[in-house]
Amino acid sequence: MEQKRLEKLVGQAIELTGLADYQEGSVVSRTIIDKKAGTVTFFAFDEGQSLSEHTAPFDALVYLVEGEADIVISGKPIHLKGGEMVIMPADQPHALRATKNFKMTLTMIRS
């Protein structure tokens, strides 16, 4: 079923911010691409929501589409606003927190 949902995105102009709506007290995600080489996932974070510190075995690019977030990578705080991006290096601890509602894409490359 997920594959059919992904196929509806291919070959069409789609407003990125419309892929997921904010939900009170929640983090909403939607997979855009899921391939062996990597993934692209769209997220909508309600203000105050977060992802606790964790690591990933691959580099990941976070692009904030709108809103604001605090990201900590290996203890270094970074404040991102809509239109900004950061690369989170593989195997480095990182965490995210919504200082305001925000939407982002997360691109993870597995090779």
Backbone as XML, in Angstrom:
<?xml version="1.0"?>
<chain id="A" units="angstrom">
  <residue number="1" name="MET">
    <atom name="N" x="0.812" y="-1.195" z="0.000"/>
    <atom name="CA" x="0.000" y="0.000" z="0.000"/>
    <atom name="C" x="0.860" y="1.265" z="0.000"/>
  </residue>
  <residue number="2" name="GLU">
    <atom name="N" x="1.943" y="1.271" z="0.784"/>
    <atom name="CA" x="2.831" y="2.436" z="0.822"/>
    <atom name="C" x="3.399" y="2.728" z="-0.561"/>
  </residue>
  <residue number="3" name="GLN">
    <atom name="N" x="3.752" y="1.686" z="-1.314"/>
    <atom name="CA" x="4.290" y="1.887" z="-2.660"/>
    <atom name="C" x="3.282" y="2.609" z="-3.543"/>
  </residue>
  <residue number="4" name="LYS">
    <atom name="N" x="2.019" y="2.266" z="-3.462"/>
    <atom name="CA" x="0.982" y="2.944" z="-4.252"/>
    <atom name="C" x="0.877" y="4.414" z="-3.868"/>
  </residue>
  <residue number="5" name="ARG">
    <atom name="N" x="0.988" y="4.722" z="-2.573"/>
    <atom name="CA" x="0.953" y="6.118" z="-2.123"/>
    <atom name="C" x="2.150" y="6.883" z="-2.675"/>
  </residue>
  <residue number="6" name="LEU">
    <atom name="N" x="3.328" y="6.245" z="-2.715"/>
    <atom name="CA" x="4.517" y="6.897" z="-3.246"/>
    <atom name="C" x="4.391" y="7.142" z="-4.739"/>
  </residue>
  <residue number="7" name="GLU">
    <atom name="N" x="3.791" y="6.196" z="-5.457"/>
    <atom name="CA" x="3.635" y="6.338" z="-6.903"/>
    <atom name="C" x="2.802" y="7.564" z="-7.258"/>
  </residue>
  <residue number="8" name="LYS">
    <atom name="N" x="1.874" y="7.966" z="-6.399"/>
    <atom name="CA" x="1.050" y="9.142" z="-6.649"/>
    <atom name="C" x="1.865" y="10.432" z="-6.621"/>
  </residue>
  <residue number="9" name="LEU">
    <atom name="N" x="3.064" y="10.401" z="-6.042"/>
    <atom name="CA" x="3.913" y="11.581" z="-5.964"/>
    <atom name="C" x="4.814" y="11.741" z="-7.187"/>
  </residue>
  <residue number="10" name="VAL">
    <atom name="N" x="5.018" y="10.677" z="-7.929"/>
    <atom name="CA" x="5.987" y="10.665" z="-9.024"/>
    <atom name="C" x="5.451" y="11.405" z="-10.244"/>
  </residue>
  <residue number="11" name="GLY">
    <atom name="N" x="6.302" y="12.248" z="-10.839"/>
    <atom name="CA" x="5.974" y="12.916" z="-12.092"/>
    <atom name="C" x="4.921" y="13.992" z="-11.974"/>
  </residue>
  <residue number="12" name="GLN">
    <atom name="N" x="4.760" y="14.557" z="-10.775"/>
    <atom name="CA" x="3.773" y="15.610" z="-10.569"/>
    <atom name="C" x="4.369" y="16.729" z="-9.732"/>
  </residue>
  <residue number="13" name="ALA">
    <atom name="N" x="3.894" y="17.951" z="-9.970"/>
    <atom name="CA" x="4.256" y="19.072" z="-9.107"/>
    <atom name="C" x="3.411" y="18.981" z="-7.844"/>
  </residue>
  <residue number="14" name="ILE">
    <atom name="N" x="4.073" y="18.970" z="-6.699"/>
    <atom name="CA" x="3.386" y="18.820" z="-5.427"/>
    <atom name="C" x="3.908" y="19.879" z="-4.469"/>
  </residue>
  <residue number="15" name="GLU">
    <atom name="N" x="3.005" y="20.521" z="-3.758"/>
    <atom name="CA" x="3.417" y="21.494" z="-2.746"/>
    <atom name="C" x="3.964" y="20.727" z="-1.553"/>
  </residue>
  <residue number="16" name="LEU">
    <atom name="N" x="5.242" y="20.907" z="-1.277"/>
    <atom name="CA" x="5.921" y="20.144" z="-0.239"/>
    <atom name="C" x="5.249" y="20.299" z="1.116"/>
  </residue>
  <residue number="17" name="THR">
    <atom name="N" x="4.874" y="21.514" z="1.494"/>
    <atom name="CA" x="4.304" y="21.730" z="2.824"/>
    <atom name="C" x="2.960" y="21.026" z="3.002"/>
  </residue>
  <residue number="18" name="GLY">
    <atom name="N" x="2.319" y="20.651" z="1.909"/>
    <atom name="CA" x="1.037" y="19.974" z="1.995"/>
    <atom name="C" x="1.128" y="18.469" z="2.195"/>
  </residue>
  <residue number="19" name="LEU">
    <atom name="N" x="2.336" y="17.922" z="2.244"/>
    <atom name="CA" x="2.484" y="16.464" z="2.399"/>
    <atom name="C" x="2.095" y="15.964" z="3.781"/>
  </residue>
  <residue number="20" name="ALA">
    <atom name="N" x="2.144" y="16.837" z="4.786"/>
    <atom name="CA" x="1.738" y="16.454" z="6.139"/>
    <atom name="C" x="1.293" y="17.706" z="6.875"/>
  </residue>
  <residue number="21" name="ASP">
    <atom name="N" x="0.249" y="17.561" z="7.665"/>
    <atom name="CA" x="-0.266" y="18.670" z="8.465"/>
    <atom name="C" x="0.227" y="18.543" z="9.896"/>
  </residue>
  <residue number="22" name="TYR">
    <atom name="N" x="0.276" y="19.682" z="10.590"/>
    <atom name="CA" x="0.607" y="19.664" z="12.010"/>
    <atom name="C" x="-0.520" y="18.982" z="12.774"/>
  </residue>
  <residue number="23" name="GLN">
    <atom name="N" x="-0.135" y="18.221" z="13.786"/>
    <atom name="CA" x="-1.102" y="17.617" z="14.695"/>
    <atom name="C" x="-0.666" y="17.949" z="16.112"/>
  </residue>
  <residue number="24" name="GLU">
    <atom name="N" x="-1.592" y="18.471" z="16.898"/>
    <atom name="CA" x="-1.269" y="18.917" z="18.242"/>
    <atom name="C" x="-0.594" y="17.808" z="19.045"/>
  </residue>
  <residue number="25" name="GLY">
    <atom name="N" x="0.553" y="18.162" z="19.629"/>
    <atom name="CA" x="1.286" y="17.229" z="20.477"/>
    <atom name="C" x="1.936" y="16.076" z="19.749"/>
  </residue>
  <residue number="26" name="SER">
    <atom name="N" x="2.155" y="16.218" z="18.430"/>
    <atom name="CA" x="2.657" y="15.087" z="17.649"/>
    <atom name="C" x="3.761" y="15.475" z="16.669"/>
  </residue>
  <residue number="27" name="VAL">
    <atom name="N" x="4.449" y="14.445" z="16.225"/>
    <atom name="CA" x="5.364" y="14.524" z="15.090"/>
    <atom name="C" x="4.756" y="13.642" z="14.009"/>
  </residue>
  <residue number="28" name="VAL">
    <atom name="N" x="4.505" y="14.224" z="12.839"/>
    <atom name="CA" x="3.907" y="13.493" z="11.724"/>
    <atom name="C" x="4.983" y="13.291" z="10.663"/>
  </residue>
  <residue number="29" name="SER">
    <atom name="N" x="5.057" y="12.090" z="10.097"/>
    <atom name="CA" x="6.048" y="11.844" z="9.048"/>
    <atom name="C" x="5.389" y="11.200" z="7.840"/>
  </residue>
  <residue number="30" name="ARG">
    <atom name="N" x="5.990" y="11.439" z="6.694"/>
    <atom name="CA" x="5.525" y="10.822" z="5.450"/>
    <atom name="C" x="6.737" y="10.491" z="4.593"/>
  </residue>
  <residue number="31" name="THR">
    <atom name="N" x="6.867" y="9.239" z="4.227"/>
    <atom name="CA" x="7.960" y="8.814" z="3.365"/>
    <atom name="C" x="7.701" y="9.308" z="1.949"/>
  </residue>
  <residue number="32" name="ILE">
    <atom name="N" x="8.714" y="9.925" z="1.356"/>
    <atom name="CA" x="8.618" y="10.408" z="-0.025"/>
    <atom name="C" x="9.341" y="9.442" z="-0.956"/>
  </residue>
  <residue number="33" name="ILE">
    <atom name="N" x="10.561" y="9.040" z="-0.571"/>
    <atom name="CA" x="11.359" y="8.075" z="-1.336"/>
    <atom name="C" x="11.948" y="7.075" z="-0.348"/>
  </residue>
  <residue number="34" name="ASP">
    <atom name="N" x="11.888" y="5.804" z="-0.700"/>
    <atom name="CA" x="12.480" y="4.755" z="0.125"/>
    <atom name="C" x="13.162" y="3.764" z="-0.807"/>
  </residue>
  <residue number="35" name="LYS">
    <atom name="N" x="14.466" y="3.938" z="-0.963"/>
    <atom name="CA" x="15.257" y="3.094" z="-1.855"/>
    <atom name="C" x="16.438" y="2.510" z="-1.094"/>
  </residue>
  <residue number="36" name="LYS">
    <atom name="N" x="17.062" y="1.519" z="-1.688"/>
    <atom name="CA" x="18.239" y="0.897" z="-1.081"/>
    <atom name="C" x="19.343" y="1.929" z="-0.812"/>
  </residue>
  <residue number="37" name="ALA">
    <atom name="N" x="19.487" y="2.912" z="-1.703"/>
    <atom name="CA" x="20.550" y="3.915" z="-1.573"/>
    <atom name="C" x="20.239" y="4.994" z="-0.546"/>
  </residue>
  <residue number="38" name="GLY">
    <atom name="N" x="18.961" y="5.145" z="-0.168"/>
    <atom name="CA" x="18.624" y="6.166" z="0.813"/>
    <atom name="C" x="17.140" y="6.463" z="0.872"/>
  </residue>
  <residue number="39" name="THR">
    <atom name="N" x="16.802" y="7.384" z="1.769"/>
    <atom name="CA" x="15.410" y="7.755" z="1.969"/>
    <atom name="C" x="15.244" y="9.266" z="2.010"/>
  </residue>
  <residue number="40" name="VAL">
    <atom name="N" x="14.043" y="9.711" z="1.661"/>
    <atom name="CA" x="13.639" y="11.099" z="1.856"/>
    <atom name="C" x="12.311" y="11.034" z="2.604"/>
  </residue>
  <residue number="41" name="THR">
    <atom name="N" x="12.267" y="11.705" z="3.750"/>
    <atom name="CA" x="11.071" y="11.695" z="4.585"/>
    <atom name="C" x="10.688" y="13.123" z="4.928"/>
  </residue>
  <residue number="42" name="PHE">
    <atom name="N" x="9.391" y="13.404" z="4.894"/>
    <atom name="CA" x="8.875" y="14.719" z="5.239"/>
    <atom name="C" x="8.278" y="14.649" z="6.641"/>
  </residue>
  <residue number="43" name="PHE">
    <atom name="N" x="8.565" y="15.654" z="7.475"/>
    <atom name="CA" x="8.086" y="15.690" z="8.847"/>
    <atom name="C" x="7.368" y="16.999" z="9.130"/>
  </residue>
  <residue number="44" name="ALA">
    <atom name="N" x="6.367" y="16.937" z="10.008"/>
    <atom name="CA" x="5.721" y="18.119" z="10.567"/>
    <atom name="C" x="5.754" y="17.969" z="12.088"/>
  </residue>
  <residue number="45" name="PHE">
    <atom name="N" x="6.459" y="18.875" z="12.766"/>
    <atom name="CA" x="6.607" y="18.849" z="14.220"/>
    <atom name="C" x="5.739" y="19.939" z="14.834"/>
  </residue>
  <residue number="46" name="ASP">
    <atom name="N" x="4.895" y="19.563" z="15.777"/>
    <atom name="CA" x="4.157" y="20.549" z="16.543"/>
    <atom name="C" x="5.129" y="21.224" z="17.522"/>
  </residue>
  <residue number="47" name="GLU">
    <atom name="N" x="4.885" y="22.495" z="17.828"/>
    <atom name="CA" x="5.751" y="23.231" z="18.746"/>
    <atom name="C" x="5.957" y="22.449" z="20.039"/>
  </residue>
  <residue number="48" name="GLY">
    <atom name="N" x="7.220" y="22.358" z="20.471"/>
    <atom name="CA" x="7.569" y="21.656" z="21.699"/>
    <atom name="C" x="7.872" y="20.178" z="21.514"/>
  </residue>
  <residue number="49" name="GLN">
    <atom name="N" x="7.523" y="19.617" z="20.371"/>
    <atom name="CA" x="7.802" y="18.199" z="20.121"/>
    <atom name="C" x="9.276" y="18.012" z="19.777"/>
  </residue>
  <residue number="50" name="SER">
    <atom name="N" x="9.779" y="16.808" z="19.999"/>
    <atom name="CA" x="11.215" y="16.579" z="19.787"/>
    <atom name="C" x="11.491" y="15.136" z="19.422"/>
  </residue>
  <residue number="51" name="LEU">
    <atom name="N" x="12.698" y="14.929" z="18.942"/>
    <atom name="CA" x="13.270" y="13.589" z="18.790"/>
    <atom name="C" x="14.447" y="13.551" z="19.751"/>
  </residue>
  <residue number="52" name="SER">
    <atom name="N" x="14.464" y="12.591" z="20.652"/>
    <atom name="CA" x="15.536" y="12.510" z="21.635"/>
    <atom name="C" x="16.856" y="12.149" z="20.962"/>
  </residue>
  <residue number="53" name="GLU">
    <atom name="N" x="17.936" y="12.377" z="21.698"/>
    <atom name="CA" x="19.267" y="12.134" z="21.153"/>
    <atom name="C" x="19.410" y="10.688" z="20.688"/>
  </residue>
  <residue number="54" name="HIS">
    <atom name="N" x="19.965" y="10.534" z="19.500"/>
    <atom name="CA" x="20.191" y="9.221" z="18.910"/>
    <atom name="C" x="21.303" y="9.347" z="17.873"/>
  </residue>
  <residue number="55" name="THR">
    <atom name="N" x="21.731" y="8.238" z="17.323"/>
    <atom name="CA" x="22.717" y="8.249" z="16.243"/>
    <atom name="C" x="22.139" y="7.497" z="15.055"/>
  </residue>
  <residue number="56" name="ALA">
    <atom name="N" x="22.720" y="7.748" z="13.895"/>
    <atom name="CA" x="22.364" y="7.030" z="12.675"/>
    <atom name="C" x="23.660" y="6.638" z="11.979"/>
  </residue>
  <residue number="57" name="PRO">
    <atom name="N" x="23.678" y="5.508" z="11.307"/>
    <atom name="CA" x="24.920" y="5.043" z="10.688"/>
    <atom name="C" x="25.259" y="5.738" z="9.368"/>
  </residue>
  <residue number="58" name="PHE">
    <atom name="N" x="24.430" y="6.706" z="8.946"/>
    <atom name="CA" x="24.639" y="7.384" z="7.665"/>
    <atom name="C" x="24.491" y="8.892" z="7.834"/>
  </residue>
  <residue number="59" name="ASP">
    <atom name="N" x="25.128" y="9.652" z="6.936"/>
    <atom name="CA" x="24.917" y="11.096" z="6.912"/>
    <atom name="C" x="23.459" y="11.387" z="6.605"/>
  </residue>
  <residue number="60" name="ALA">
    <atom name="N" x="22.952" y="12.487" z="7.156"/>
    <atom name="CA" x="21.575" y="12.891" z="6.893"/>
    <atom name="C" x="21.533" y="14.404" z="6.719"/>
  </residue>
  <residue number="61" name="LEU">
    <atom name="N" x="20.756" y="14.844" z="5.750"/>
    <atom name="CA" x="20.576" y="16.273" z="5.497"/>
    <atom name="C" x="19.179" y="16.665" z="5.961"/>
  </residue>
  <residue number="62" name="VAL">
    <atom name="N" x="19.117" y="17.663" z="6.834"/>
    <atom name="CA" x="17.848" y="18.214" z="7.308"/>
    <atom name="C" x="17.660" y="19.567" z="6.631"/>
  </residue>
  <residue number="63" name="TYR">
    <atom name="N" x="16.508" y="19.732" z="5.961"/>
    <atom name="CA" x="16.159" y="21.018" z="5.345"/>
    <atom name="C" x="14.838" y="21.474" z="5.945"/>
  </residue>
  <residue number="64" name="LEU">
    <atom name="N" x="14.865" y="22.601" z="6.670"/>
    <atom name="CA" x="13.650" y="23.152" z="7.245"/>
    <atom name="C" x="12.897" y="23.918" z="6.166"/>
  </residue>
  <residue number="65" name="VAL">
    <atom name="N" x="11.698" y="23.501" z="5.892"/>
    <atom name="CA" x="10.848" y="24.134" z="4.891"/>
    <atom name="C" x="10.204" y="25.379" z="5.485"/>
  </residue>
  <residue number="66" name="GLU">
    <atom name="N" x="9.752" y="25.270" z="6.743"/>
    <atom name="CA" x="9.142" y="26.400" z="7.437"/>
    <atom name="C" x="9.286" y="26.190" z="8.934"/>
  </residue>
  <residue number="67" name="GLY">
    <atom name="N" x="9.159" y="27.275" z="9.692"/>
    <atom name="CA" x="9.205" y="27.199" z="11.142"/>
    <atom name="C" x="10.609" y="27.312" z="11.699"/>
  </residue>
  <residue number="68" name="GLU">
    <atom name="N" x="10.776" y="26.856" z="12.944"/>
    <atom name="CA" x="12.067" y="26.950" z="13.621"/>
    <atom name="C" x="12.309" y="25.726" z="14.495"/>
  </residue>
  <residue number="69" name="ALA">
    <atom name="N" x="13.577" y="25.324" z="14.565"/>
    <atom name="CA" x="13.950" y="24.153" z="15.354"/>
    <atom name="C" x="15.337" y="24.334" z="15.949"/>
  </residue>
  <residue number="70" name="ASP">
    <atom name="N" x="15.538" y="23.718" z="17.085"/>
    <atom name="CA" x="16.868" y="23.608" z="17.678"/>
    <atom name="C" x="17.347" y="22.188" z="17.436"/>
  </residue>
  <residue number="71" name="ILE">
    <atom name="N" x="18.548" y="22.085" z="16.898"/>
    <atom name="CA" x="19.176" y="20.788" z="16.650"/>
    <atom name="C" x="20.500" y="20.785" z="17.403"/>
  </residue>
  <residue number="72" name="VAL">
    <atom name="N" x="20.784" y="19.689" z="18.054"/>
    <atom name="CA" x="22.065" y="19.533" z="18.745"/>
    <atom name="C" x="22.785" y="18.372" z="18.096"/>
  </residue>
  <residue number="73" name="ILE">
    <atom name="N" x="24.009" y="18.632" z="17.627"/>
    <atom name="CA" x="24.836" y="17.599" z="17.013"/>
    <atom name="C" x="26.126" y="17.500" z="17.812"/>
  </residue>
  <residue number="74" name="SER">
    <atom name="N" x="26.360" y="16.353" z="18.411"/>
    <atom name="CA" x="27.556" y="16.128" z="19.242"/>
    <atom name="C" x="27.736" y="17.245" z="20.265"/>
  </residue>
  <residue number="75" name="GLY">
    <atom name="N" x="26.635" y="17.655" z="20.890"/>
    <atom name="CA" x="26.687" y="18.682" z="21.926"/>
    <atom name="C" x="26.663" y="20.112" z="21.422"/>
  </residue>
  <residue number="76" name="LYS">
    <atom name="N" x="26.756" y="20.310" z="20.107"/>
    <atom name="CA" x="26.767" y="21.664" z="19.538"/>
    <atom name="C" x="25.339" y="22.077" z="19.144"/>
  </residue>
  <residue number="77" name="PRO">
    <atom name="N" x="24.804" y="23.143" z="19.782"/>
    <atom name="CA" x="23.455" y="23.590" z="19.431"/>
    <atom name="C" x="23.444" y="24.400" z="18.130"/>
  </residue>
  <residue number="78" name="ILE">
    <atom name="N" x="22.412" y="24.153" z="17.329"/>
    <atom name="CA" x="22.229" y="24.863" z="16.066"/>
    <atom name="C" x="20.759" y="25.258" z="15.982"/>
  </residue>
  <residue number="79" name="HIS">
    <atom name="N" x="20.498" y="26.537" z="15.721"/>
    <atom name="CA" x="19.113" y="26.997" z="15.549"/>
    <atom name="C" x="18.854" y="27.152" z="14.058"/>
  </residue>
  <residue number="80" name="LEU">
    <atom name="N" x="17.840" y="26.442" z="13.556"/>
    <atom name="CA" x="17.488" y="26.509" z="12.135"/>
    <atom name="C" x="16.149" y="27.191" z="11.955"/>
  </residue>
  <residue number="81" name="LYS">
    <atom name="N" x="16.043" y="27.982" z="10.872"/>
    <atom name="CA" x="14.789" y="28.606" z="10.475"/>
    <atom name="C" x="14.441" y="28.117" z="9.076"/>
  </residue>
  <residue number="82" name="GLY">
    <atom name="N" x="13.176" y="28.302" z="8.700"/>
    <atom name="CA" x="12.735" y="27.897" z="7.371"/>
    <atom name="C" x="13.681" y="28.384" z="6.297"/>
  </residue>
  <residue number="83" name="GLY">
    <atom name="N" x="14.020" y="27.495" z="5.368"/>
    <atom name="CA" x="14.942" y="27.819" z="4.288"/>
    <atom name="C" x="16.389" y="27.456" z="4.587"/>
  </residue>
  <residue number="84" name="GLU">
    <atom name="N" x="16.667" y="27.011" z="5.818"/>
    <atom name="CA" x="18.033" y="26.630" z="6.190"/>
    <atom name="C" x="18.160" y="25.116" z="6.296"/>
  </residue>
  <residue number="85" name="MET">
    <atom name="N" x="19.400" y="24.649" z="6.215"/>
    <atom name="CA" x="19.671" y="23.217" z="6.284"/>
    <atom name="C" x="20.904" y="22.947" z="7.122"/>
  </residue>
  <residue number="86" name="VAL">
    <atom name="N" x="21.042" y="21.691" z="7.536"/>
    <atom name="CA" x="22.235" y="21.242" z="8.244"/>
    <atom name="C" x="22.462" y="19.781" z="7.872"/>
  </residue>
  <residue number="87" name="ILE">
    <atom name="N" x="23.725" y="19.397" z="7.807"/>
    <atom name="CA" x="24.076" y="17.990" z="7.579"/>
    <atom name="C" x="24.469" y="17.392" z="8.921"/>
  </residue>
  <residue number="88" name="MET">
    <atom name="N" x="23.800" y="16.300" z="9.270"/>
    <atom name="CA" x="24.117" y="15.585" z="10.497"/>
    <atom name="C" x="25.014" y="14.413" z="10.115"/>
  </residue>
  <residue number="89" name="PRO">
    <atom name="N" x="26.272" y="14.425" z="10.580"/>
    <atom name="CA" x="27.202" y="13.367" z="10.172"/>
    <atom name="C" x="26.870" y="12.009" z="10.792"/>
  </residue>
  <residue number="90" name="ALA">
    <atom name="N" x="27.225" y="10.978" z="10.065"/>
    <atom name="CA" x="27.011" y="9.601" z="10.526"/>
    <atom name="C" x="27.663" y="9.384" z="11.877"/>
  </residue>
  <residue number="91" name="ASP">
    <atom name="N" x="27.012" y="8.579" z="12.696"/>
    <atom name="CA" x="27.536" y="8.113" z="13.974"/>
    <atom name="C" x="27.763" y="9.217" z="15.003"/>
  </residue>
  <residue number="92" name="GLN">
    <atom name="N" x="27.221" y="10.414" z="14.769"/>
    <atom name="CA" x="27.317" y="11.509" z="15.738"/>
    <atom name="C" x="25.957" y="11.670" z="16.416"/>
  </residue>
  <residue number="93" name="PRO">
    <atom name="N" x="25.923" y="11.753" z="17.739"/>
    <atom name="CA" x="24.637" y="11.904" z="18.415"/>
    <atom name="C" x="23.974" y="13.231" z="18.040"/>
  </residue>
  <residue number="94" name="HIS">
    <atom name="N" x="22.667" y="13.176" z="17.823"/>
    <atom name="CA" x="21.929" y="14.385" z="17.473"/>
    <atom name="C" x="20.503" y="14.289" z="18.011"/>
  </residue>
  <residue number="95" name="ALA">
    <atom name="N" x="19.893" y="15.466" z="18.199"/>
    <atom name="CA" x="18.521" y="15.562" z="18.692"/>
    <atom name="C" x="17.888" y="16.795" z="18.059"/>
  </residue>
  <residue number="96" name="LEU">
    <atom name="N" x="16.541" y="16.802" z="17.968"/>
    <atom name="CA" x="15.801" y="17.920" z="17.389"/>
    <atom name="C" x="14.667" y="18.309" z="18.324"/>
  </residue>
  <residue number="97" name="ARG">
    <atom name="N" x="14.373" y="19.626" z="18.375"/>
    <atom name="CA" x="13.232" y="20.118" z="19.150"/>
    <atom name="C" x="12.601" y="21.279" z="18.416"/>
  </residue>
  <residue number="98" name="ALA">
    <atom name="N" x="11.283" y="21.273" z="18.327"/>
    <atom name="CA" x="10.541" y="22.331" z="17.648"/>
    <atom name="C" x="10.384" y="23.533" z="18.571"/>
  </residue>
  <residue number="99" name="THR">
    <atom name="N" x="11.081" y="24.639" z="18.278"/>
    <atom name="CA" x="10.885" y="25.860" z="19.055"/>
    <atom name="C" x="9.621" y="26.580" z="18.589"/>
  </residue>
  <residue number="100" name="LYS">
    <atom name="N" x="9.216" y="26.313" z="17.361"/>
    <atom name="CA" x="7.934" y="26.708" z="16.783"/>
    <atom name="C" x="7.517" y="25.537" z="15.902"/>
  </residue>
  <residue number="101" name="ASN">
    <atom name="N" x="6.257" y="25.492" z="15.479"/>
    <atom name="CA" x="5.891" y="24.467" z="14.507"/>
    <atom name="C" x="6.895" y="24.494" z="13.372"/>
  </residue>
  <residue number="102" name="PHE">
    <atom name="N" x="7.330" y="23.333" z="12.914"/>
    <atom name="CA" x="8.199" y="23.328" z="11.733"/>
    <atom name="C" x="7.955" y="22.096" z="10.889"/>
  </residue>
  <residue number="103" name="LYS">
    <atom name="N" x="8.264" y="22.275" z="9.597"/>
    <atom name="CA" x="8.220" y="21.175" z="8.637"/>
    <atom name="C" x="9.596" y="21.047" z="8.022"/>
  </residue>
  <residue number="104" name="MET">
    <atom name="N" x="10.012" y="19.794" z="7.788"/>
    <atom name="CA" x="11.357" y="19.552" z="7.262"/>
    <atom name="C" x="11.360" y="18.327" z="6.375"/>
  </residue>
  <residue number="105" name="THR">
    <atom name="N" x="12.377" y="18.269" z="5.526"/>
    <atom name="CA" x="12.689" y="17.035" z="4.826"/>
    <atom name="C" x="13.973" y="16.483" z="5.434"/>
  </residue>
  <residue number="106" name="LEU">
    <atom name="N" x="14.020" y="15.175" z="5.552"/>
    <atom name="CA" x="15.204" y="14.464" z="6.017"/>
    <atom name="C" x="15.638" y="13.545" z="4.891"/>
  </residue>
  <residue number="107" name="THR">
    <atom name="N" x="16.848" y="13.781" z="4.390"/>
    <atom name="CA" x="17.398" y="12.955" z="3.324"/>
    <atom name="C" x="18.564" y="12.167" z="3.894"/>
  </residue>
  <residue number="108" name="MET">
    <atom name="N" x="18.462" y="10.847" z="3.886"/>
    <atom name="CA" x="19.525" y="9.991" z="4.381"/>
    <atom name="C" x="20.100" y="9.185" z="3.237"/>
  </residue>
  <residue number="109" name="ILE">
    <atom name="N" x="21.410" y="9.290" z="3.090"/>
    <atom name="CA" x="22.133" y="8.566" z="2.036"/>
    <atom name="C" x="22.831" y="7.380" z="2.688"/>
  </residue>
  <residue number="110" name="ARG">
    <atom name="N" x="22.587" y="6.189" z="2.162"/>
    <atom name="CA" x="23.106" y="4.979" z="2.804"/>
    <atom name="C" x="24.429" y="4.474" z="2.233"/>
  </residue>
  <residue number="111" name="SER">
    <atom name="N" x="25.051" y="5.214" z="1.356"/>
    <atom name="CA" x="26.322" y="4.699" z="0.813"/>
    <atom name="C" x="27.415" y="5.739" z="0.920"/>
  </residue>
</chain>
